[in-house]
Amino acid sequence: MNIDFEPIAVRDVYDGYMNAGYDGVVGYGGALDIRPKFQREFVYDNARQQAVINSILSGFPLNTMYWAKQTDPSTGDVAFEMLDGQQRTMSICEYLEGSFSVIVGGNPKTFDNLSAVDQERILDYKLMVYQCMGDEDEQLAWFEVINIAGLTLRPQELRNAVYTGPWLTDAKRYFSRENQGAHKLAKDYVTAGDVNRQDLLQKAIEWQGGKGDGSVKSYMNAHRKDANANALWTYFKSVIDWAKLIFPTRRAQLRSVPWNVLYEKYGQDQLDAGELEKRVKALMSDDEVQKRSGIYTFVLTGDERALSLRAFTVNQKLEAYEKQNGICPKCGEHYEFEEMDGDHILPWSKGGKTTSENCQMLCIRDNRSGG
């Protein structure tokens, strides 16, 4: 791969700038694709955008940018893709477009309100650009290296750079747009994280392809050349539609439920949403339940571990231990305190509370065997 260094003036990068949102961003006379299909969405907040402009006005250097260079063999036309530097480049161009202001001399000023001297200072500012030319795999491998070093991307953003293709382009259409597609459908039922930073896309892949970085990579690699992401979207939508059908009452705890796991096991069962809601409502007011998001799993599975039921305190267990003189009421043998654990005399499932009166100490063997 060939790599060349070239300082490029802001005015040249801004020439032909057009921000069409999700349909793409171009500049440099239309020759620079500022947001290629593998890039993340624009995520700089106003403070970071202002910091970029203030750095330029102060003459401070910005970090190096990286462009991928491509030449059309039939025409000789040269085009570029932004490998690294999208956020800074768009901040500069959006300021020139008048999208935000910066404080200059104690007053907020858009580009049009700057003095002619300051305007020229920005337009003449040289961006430090490395241009690389190589095949797609070489460019993307380099992109992975420079972003690991800079710690600028989240894991899914970095995976997007490596496993680019028609499948990813289509997947981002569903999962990378806030208040649209998957986010609009599921925001009451999943913790979406930062949609623009690809958190929701990662969750969708984990649901269908398995958890862990290796599983997500394997799934993306296997599907990167697929014409579309219909399978991923269809599965995600099926899971959420099922969750909404059986648990239609909106609560904050819904966002922490492993819906894909429950869907795989109970998605084909005939469930009574009204009866499930009665049980959920009762459990929500039960002060014995410590993990309320686990209620949804419990009413389907019956597994009390999902609830993290209130445990006996050390004092309550010591009191019971002294009353029993260290004797396990199940096997009749004596044990040290550390060899026993608290158990409900009347089980929680039958209305028993975690109180001193309802505490007995069982040896660990009897307690684990269910008494």
Summary of the structure (lengths in Angstrom):
residues: 371
radius of gyration: 29.4
end to end distance: 69.2
largest distance: 93.5
contacts: 1085
relative contact order: 0.08
helix: 51%
strand: 15%
